[in-house]
Amino acid sequence: MNASLRSYPNRIAVNQGEHVASGDPRVCLTAILGSCVAICLHDPLARVGGMNHFLLPEDPEASHDITGRYGAYLAELLINDVLALGGLKSRLQAKVFGGGKLFKGLRDIGASNAAFAQKFLTDESIAIVGGSTQGLKARRVDFCPATGRAFQKFVSESAPPPLLAPPVSVGEVELF
């Protein structure tokens, strides 16, 4: 773990279809992103912010799907939650991460997700001040909403984790 992240004792995982907003200076939000994208918002004066994690840009059926997998829905929720914590839309700054192309031969949904996030933020007049999108690797992103600091680490391809850990025997109890 990055030494700078050790000062954030409350780590919250933001999974697909979720968003979290906070002003707690001890909170660090984290997401593992492949083709998914995370928009990280921060208001530097109010010291509040948040992160979302979406799977697809928009509902193609325009049925107003509220399952959380669409960026259009999650981005609106994130903005509203950051504003509810005291942020002002005119001061919001964004960092965008993810949108990788992890599988050859398939449609590049990651590029579509990244393009959507950039267009959405531009349309909402929210400045994009950083981030990292596209590429061929998954990444872990840690975002500290009270400070706006973000850290990214690409997931290594050299040693994938085993699907199932071998059982470990401890006395008479077998742990998996």
Number of C-alpha atoms within 10 A of each C-alpha: 6 10 6 9 18 12 12 14 11 13 16 14 16 20 16 20 19 18 24 20 26 21 21 16 16 16 21 28 24 23 24 24 25 25 29 30 33 34 25 34 33 31 26 17 13 18 20 28 32 28 32 29 29 30 21 24 24 19 15 10 7 7 7 12 13 12 10 20 20 22 27 19 19 25 25 13 18 22 23 15 19 27 18 12 16 15 23 18 17 11 15 25 20 23 24 23 30 31 32 26 22 17 12 8 7 8 10 16 19 26 20 19 28 27 16 18 26 18 12 17 19 12 9 12 14 17 16 18 11 13 17 16 24 24 16 16 19 22 23 16 23 24 26 29 29 24 20 20 15 19 14 18 14 14 15 10 9 6 7 8 8 7 6 7 9 9 9 10 10 8 6 6 8 9 10 9
